[in-house]
Amino acid sequence: MTFKPLFSLLSSAILGLTLYSSCASAHSTHHHDSDSQVIVKNAHVRAFLPASQSTVGYLSIVNHGEKPVLLTKASIESLGRVEIHEHTHVDGVMRMQQVDSLELKAHEQIDFKPGGYHLMAFEPTTALKVGQELKLTLYFNDGNRVFTQAEVVSLESQVEQTSQSENNHKHH
């Protein structure tokens, strides 16, 4: 047997396997993307205040899907522990408590903001610097994850951003 027919046969086999595997992975990637209809916007984490053991993170989560999704966990690069919290008003007293999961109904948006849902972050592995971008990962009970960048902001800019947001909502 000469090398030319053997080379042609091997080339065809390799090309066929390559096309098959790229089609298979494109299909599974497309399927995975269509399952995850969750979008994260405006994610930011406040830099740690002097002598503080914790900081806070805010964001907006939108479920563009037709089914509810259940947020079960969050993690932020350079922070050892992140918890989902909410503020509640009980008998005129505002309390903060950790929640194990948070349901986003179909086509619902939940804003993590002062006085409502928020992320509490602890145990920094490195100092956070204003302007730095940190990877934020949200985990859902169906195994899907959503990744985004959260900007580290100062307390001053966070207060300013919150008051601007509130003023914008009053005008609508």
Number of C-alpha atoms within 10 A of each C-alpha: 5 6 8 9 10 11 11 11 12 12 12 12 12 12 12 11 12 12 12 12 12 11 12 12 12 12 12 12 12 11 11 12 12 11 14 17 17 22 14 21 14 14 20 24 28 23 23 22 11 6 6 9 11 17 18 20 26 22 18 17 20 18 21 17 17 11 12 14 21 15 20 18 19 20 19 23 17 16 18 13 15 20 20 23 20 20 17 15 10 8 6 7 8 10 11 14 12 14 13 12 15 17 14 20 17 16 14 15 16 17 16 20 17 15 13 14 24 22 24 19 24 19 13 17 10 10 10 18 14 16 13 14 18 19 14 20 18 18 17 19 12 12 7 15 15 15 15 17 19 25 21 21 22 18 15 10 12 18 13 12 13 14 12 12 11 11 11 10 9 8 6 5
